């Protein structure tokens, strides 16, 4: 009885699959019928248009063409036919020339459009590189990393696209870079004034015992400052390398390989700097 039930279940599954297949075939047949109906309607429309065109041609023939009187002289008929054929041949030649001219103008217009599209694609790609560079710059500012100088590639790209910006982009980036350098100079001047004031001011006699401890702290801070400056220089170099690598953003696979190699080189350089410090 168990095998009979299995057989019944298998038959039921097979019937279900067949029913599903039949429904799918019905849907396909219905779709084909709709397409055939659409094609039939389109064919009928074309036939109707063709019939209308033939009727229009027959009407034109009936209205604008007529038989000539056979009483005219043969010479006059030949002259008229010759003049008529000459005019028609000249008109046909003009039509052919104009058609060729139109084709040439069309080809020239298409080539010009393709050239403009290629130029716009290049401009958009260059603008994306500038966008990526500025975004990297912005992301580095909160991390206390400063840009050393604008890469020449960024300057050239900004000049190339200057006509699309409300203000010259190169000047804006230069202003931002000058602000960074001004902050660095101001910070260095303040540190220099503070150190000069601390050197010129006489120490009270009761603080003479703490001088050696202060000097030790200053030496430790100086060493720490050297380490920070080295790390800032390394990170600034990273930022510059990142800016130069913006031109390779279009090839993601190559950029990943280069990034891997660059990370290994930077780790080695950081280890070397740490050892020197």
C-alpha positions as CSV (number, residue, x, y, z in Angstrom):
1,X,0.0,0.0,0.0
2,X,2.9,2.3,0.7
3,X,4.4,1.9,-2.8
4,X,0.9,2.6,-4.2
5,X,0.7,5.8,-2.3
6,X,4.2,6.8,-3.5
7,X,3.2,6.0,-7.1
8,X,0.0,8.1,-6.6
9,X,2.1,11.0,-5.2
10,X,4.6,10.8,-8.1
11,X,1.7,10.7,-10.6
12,X,0.2,13.8,-8.8
13,X,3.5,15.6,-9.0
14,X,3.9,14.8,-12.7
15,X,0.4,15.9,-13.4
16,X,1.1,19.2,-11.5
17,X,4.3,19.7,-13.6
18,X,2.4,19.0,-16.8
19,X,-0.4,21.4,-15.8
20,X,2.2,24.0,-15.0
21,X,3.9,23.4,-18.3
22,X,0.5,23.6,-20.1
23,X,-0.3,26.9,-18.4
24,X,3.1,28.2,-19.5
25,X,2.6,27.1,-23.0
26,X,-0.9,28.7,-23.0
27,X,0.6,31.9,-21.9
28,X,3.3,31.7,-24.6
29,X,0.6,30.9,-27.2
30,X,-1.5,33.8,-26.0
31,X,1.6,36.1,-26.2
32,X,2.3,34.9,-29.7
33,X,-1.3,35.4,-30.7
34,X,-1.1,39.0,-29.5
35,X,2.1,39.6,-31.4
36,X,0.5,38.0,-34.5
37,X,-2.6,40.2,-34.1
38,X,-0.3,43.3,-33.8
39,X,1.6,42.3,-36.9
40,X,-1.6,41.7,-38.8
41,X,-2.9,45.1,-37.8
42,X,0.4,46.7,-38.8
43,X,0.3,44.9,-42.1
44,X,-3.2,46.0,-42.8
45,X,-2.3,49.6,-41.9
46,X,0.6,49.4,-44.4
47,X,-1.6,48.0,-47.0
48,X,-4.1,50.7,-46.5
49,X,-1.4,53.3,-46.7
50,X,-0.1,51.7,-49.9
51,X,-3.6,51.7,-51.4
52,X,-4.1,55.4,-50.5
53,X,-0.8,56.3,-52.0
54,X,-1.6,54.4,-55.3
55,X,-5.0,56.2,-55.4
56,X,-3.2,59.5,-54.9
57,X,-0.8,58.7,-57.7
58,X,-3.6,57.8,-60.1
59,X,-5.4,61.0,-59.2
60,X,-2.3,63.0,-60.0
61,X,-1.9,61.2,-63.3
62,X,-5.5,61.9,-64.1
63,X,-5.3,65.6,-63.2
64,X,-1.9,66.6,-64.4
65,X,-1.2,64.3,-67.4
66,X,-3.1,64.4,-70.7
67,X,-2.7,63.2,-74.2
68,X,-1.4,65.6,-76.8
69,X,-3.1,66.2,-80.1
70,X,-1.7,64.1,-82.8
71,X,-2.1,66.9,-85.2
72,X,1.1,68.6,-84.0
73,X,4.1,68.4,-86.0
74,X,6.7,65.8,-85.2
75,X,9.5,68.3,-85.2
76,X,7.9,70.5,-82.5
77,X,7.3,67.4,-80.4
78,X,10.9,66.3,-80.6
79,X,12.1,69.8,-79.6
80,X,9.7,69.9,-76.7
81,X,10.7,66.4,-75.6
82,X,14.4,67.3,-75.8
83,X,14.0,70.5,-73.8
84,X,11.9,68.7,-71.3
85,X,14.4,65.9,-70.9
86,X,17.2,68.4,-70.5
87,X,15.4,70.2,-67.8
88,X,14.5,67.0,-66.0
89,X,18.1,65.7,-66.2
90,X,19.4,69.0,-64.8
91,X,16.8,68.8,-62.0
92,X,17.8,65.2,-61.3
93,X,21.5,66.2,-61.2
94,X,20.8,69.0,-58.7
95,X,18.8,66.6,-56.6
96,X,21.7,64.1,-56.5
97,X,24.2,66.8,-55.6
98,X,22.0,68.1,-52.9
99,X,21.5,64.6,-51.5
100,X,25.2,64.1,-51.4
101,X,25.7,67.4,-49.7
102,X,23.1,66.6,-47.1
103,X,24.8,63.3,-46.4
104,X,28.2,64.9,-46.0
105,X,26.7,67.6,-43.6
106,X,25.0,64.8,-41.7
107,X,28.3,62.8,-41.3
108,X,30.2,66.0,-40.4
109,X,27.6,66.8,-37.7
110,X,27.7,63.3,-36.3
111,X,31.5,63.4,-36.1
112,X,31.4,66.8,-34.4
113,X,28.8,65.5,-31.9
114,X,31.0,62.5,-31.2
115,X,34.0,64.7,-30.6
116,X,32.1,66.9,-28.2
117,X,30.8,63.9,-26.3
118,X,34.3,62.6,-26.0
119,X,35.5,66.0,-24.7
120,X,32.7,66.2,-22.2
121,X,33.4,62.6,-21.0
122,X,37.1,63.7,-20.5
123,X,36.0,66.8,-18.6
124,X,33.6,64.8,-16.4
125,X,36.4,62.3,-15.6
126,X,38.8,65.1,-14.8
127,X,36.2,66.8,-12.6
128,X,35.7,63.6,-10.7
129,X,39.4,63.5,-10.0
130,X,39.4,67.0,-8.6
131,X,36.4,66.1,-6.5
132,X,38.2,63.0,-5.1
133,X,41.3,65.1,-4.4
134,X,39.3,67.8,-2.4
135,X,37.4,65.1,-0.5
136,X,40.7,63.4,0.5
137,X,42.1,66.8,1.5
138,X,39.0,67.5,3.7
139,X,39.2,64.1,5.3
140,X,42.8,64.7,6.2
141,X,42.3,68.1,7.9
142,X,40.5,66.9,11.0
143,X,43.2,64.2,11.5
144,X,45.9,67.0,11.8
145,X,47.4,66.2,8.4
146,X,48.4,69.1,6.2
147,X,49.0,69.3,2.5
148,X,52.5,70.3,1.5
149,X,51.7,71.6,-2.0
150,X,49.2,71.3,-4.8
151,X,50.2,68.5,-7.3
152,X,50.9,69.9,-10.8
153,X,48.3,67.5,-12.2
154,X,45.6,69.1,-10.0
155,X,46.7,72.5,-11.1
156,X,46.6,71.6,-14.8
157,X,43.2,70.0,-14.4
158,X,41.8,73.0,-12.6
159,X,43.1,75.3,-15.3
160,X,41.6,73.1,-18.0
161,X,38.2,73.2,-16.4
162,X,38.3,76.8,-15.3
163,X,35.5,77.8,-17.6
164,X,33.0,75.6,-15.8
165,X,33.5,77.1,-12.3
166,X,32.0,80.2,-10.9
167,X,35.4,81.2,-9.4
168,X,38.9,79.9,-10.5
169,X,39.3,76.6,-8.7
170,X,43.1,76.9,-8.7
171,X,43.0,80.2,-6.9
172,X,40.5,78.7,-4.3
173,X,42.8,75.7,-3.7
174,X,45.8,78.0,-3.4
175,X,43.9,80.2,-0.8
176,X,43.1,77.1,1.2
177,X,46.8,76.0,1.0
178,X,48.0,79.4,2.1
179,X,45.6,79.3,5.1
180,X,47.2,76.0,6.1
181,X,50.8,77.4,5.7
182,X,49.7,80.6,7.5
183,X,48.5,78.5,10.5
184,X,51.7,76.6,10.5
185,X,53.8,79.8,10.5
186,X,51.6,81.3,13.2
187,X,51.9,78.2,15.4
188,X,55.7,78.2,14.9
189,X,56.0,81.9,15.7
190,X,53.9,81.4,18.9
191,X,56.1,78.5,20.0
192,X,59.3,80.6,19.2
193,X,58.0,83.5,21.3
194,X,57.0,81.3,24.2
195,X,60.5,79.6,24.2
196,X,62.2,83.0,24.0
197,X,60.2,84.4,26.9
198,X,60.9,81.3,28.9
199,X,64.6,81.6,28.2
200,X,64.9,85.4,29.0
201,X,62.8,85.3,32.2
202,X,65.0,84.9,35.3
203,X,64.0,81.9,37.5
204,X,63.2,82.6,41.2
205,X,65.7,81.2,43.7
206,X,63.1,78.9,45.2
207,X,62.5,77.2,41.8
208,X,66.2,76.3,41.2
209,X,65.6,72.8,42.5
210,X,62.9,72.2,39.8
211,X,65.0,73.3,36.8
212,X,66.5,69.9,36.1
213,X,63.0,68.3,36.1
214,X,61.7,71.0,33.7
215,X,64.6,70.5,31.4
216,X,64.0,66.7,31.3
217,X,60.3,67.3,30.5
218,X,61.3,69.8,27.7
219,X,63.8,67.2,26.2
220,X,61.0,64.6,26.3
221,X,58.5,66.9,24.7
222,X,61.1,67.9,22.0
223,X,61.7,64.2,21.2
224,X,57.9,63.6,21.1
225,X,57.6,66.7,18.8
226,X,60.2,65.3,16.5
227,X,58.3,62.0,16.3
228,X,55.1,63.8,15.6
229,X,56.7,66.0,12.9
230,X,58.2,62.9,11.3
231,X,54.8,61.2,11.3
232,X,53.1,64.3,9.9
233,X,55.7,64.4,7.1
234,X,55.0,60.8,6.3
235,X,51.2,61.4,6.4
236,X,51.6,64.5,4.2
237,X,53.6,62.4,1.8
238,X,50.7,59.9,1.8
239,X,48.3,62.7,1.0
240,X,50.4,63.8,-1.8
241,X,50.7,60.3,-3.2
242,X,46.9,59.9,-2.8
243,X,46.4,63.1,-4.8
244,X,48.7,61.9,-7.5
245,X,46.9,58.5,-7.5
246,X,43.6,60.2,-8.2
247,X,44.4,60.0,-11.9
248,X,44.2,56.2,-11.6
249,X,40.7,56.1,-10.1
250,X,39.2,54.9,-13.3
251,X,41.1,51.6,-13.1
252,X,40.0,50.0,-9.8
253,X,41.8,46.7,-10.1
254,X,45.1,48.4,-10.9
255,X,44.6,50.9,-8.1
256,X,44.0,48.1,-5.6
257,X,47.3,46.4,-6.6
258,X,49.2,49.7,-6.3
259,X,47.6,50.5,-2.9
260,X,48.7,47.1,-1.5
261,X,52.3,47.7,-2.6
262,X,52.2,51.3,-1.3
263,X,50.9,50.2,2.1
264,X,53.8,47.7,2.5
265,X,56.3,50.5,1.5
266,X,54.7,52.9,4.0
267,X,54.9,50.4,6.8
268,X,58.6,49.8,6.1
269,X,59.2,53.6,6.1
270,X,57.3,54.1,9.4
271,X,59.3,51.3,11.0
272,X,62.5,53.0,9.7
273,X,61.4,56.4,11.1
274,X,60.5,54.9,14.4
275,X,63.9,53.3,14.7
276,X,65.7,56.5,13.9
277,X,63.6,58.5,16.5
